[in-house]
């Protein structure tokens, strides 16, 4: 069972990995937003297995011997490990996943949530640095149609790895920063970096395992208004308001 929320990028990581690895699972939508208080209304079944009511929560097996996992990077790592991924390779992927969680995911929220212009600009500069670093792990290849093709992360495999799934949700959501903050990647990085990131994004979005997880822009944009105005009642929102980075909290909703 994967307790999830359609709008949550952390839950999306686990959902994509389950799909990619063809692991049978049941997806349970577990968070809605109260239209009056804008607080989360949490599925009672989620609260039974995870009293904090955080997503993603993955339940393996059945009570009383069920195993409960709650941290998105740990979930993705464990899924790849159980699918037979080489442990040395997986250890490197895990290190890089935590690196880009700091360099991409966390500054994304500072850009979106900070109300001070200088702090917002600093967050954008950090995010650009993270995306520049990530793009260095992508390589151009000759496409079958004569056009340039892009590799997945690390360039040594023909299918996405753990790091691709960890970074993708925030690259996919860059349009939120353009909508709410006026920032557009193409204006502030080299053409090569922009082309690499956007080509990789498109490649990921074409995967069936990813398509199933994508929300419509017109549905996702209003959900993130609470982050843009700094009022989101989530652990990420509370962390950023307190001057912390999103990666500083172990469990997220």
Secondary structure as GFF3:
##gff-version 3
##sequence-region A 1 253
A	DSSP	beta_strand	2	4	.	.	.	ID=ss1
A	DSSP	alpha_helix	9	20	.	.	.	ID=ss2
A	DSSP	beta_strand	27	29	.	.	.	ID=ss3
A	DSSP	beta_strand	31	33	.	.	.	ID=ss4
A	DSSP	beta_strand	40	42	.	.	.	ID=ss5
A	DSSP	alpha_helix	44	49	.	.	.	ID=ss6
A	DSSP	beta_strand	57	60	.	.	.	ID=ss7
A	DSSP	beta_strand	67	69	.	.	.	ID=ss8
A	DSSP	alpha_helix	72	82	.	.	.	ID=ss9
A	DSSP	alpha_helix	87	100	.	.	.	ID=ss10
A	DSSP	pi_helix	101	106	.	.	.	ID=ss11
A	DSSP	alpha_helix	107	113	.	.	.	ID=ss12
A	DSSP	alpha_helix	117	135	.	.	.	ID=ss13
A	DSSP	beta_strand	140	142	.	.	.	ID=ss14
A	DSSP	beta_strand	148	150	.	.	.	ID=ss15
A	DSSP	alpha_helix	162	172	.	.	.	ID=ss16
A	DSSP	alpha_helix	174	181	.	.	.	ID=ss17
A	DSSP	three_ten_helix	185	187	.	.	.	ID=ss18
A	DSSP	alpha_helix	191	205	.	.	.	ID=ss19
A	DSSP	alpha_helix	208	211	.	.	.	ID=ss20
A	DSSP	alpha_helix	217	223	.	.	.	ID=ss21
A	DSSP	alpha_helix	225	228	.	.	.	ID=ss22
A	DSSP	alpha_helix	235	241	.	.	.	ID=ss23
A	DSSP	three_ten_helix	246	248	.	.	.	ID=ss24
###
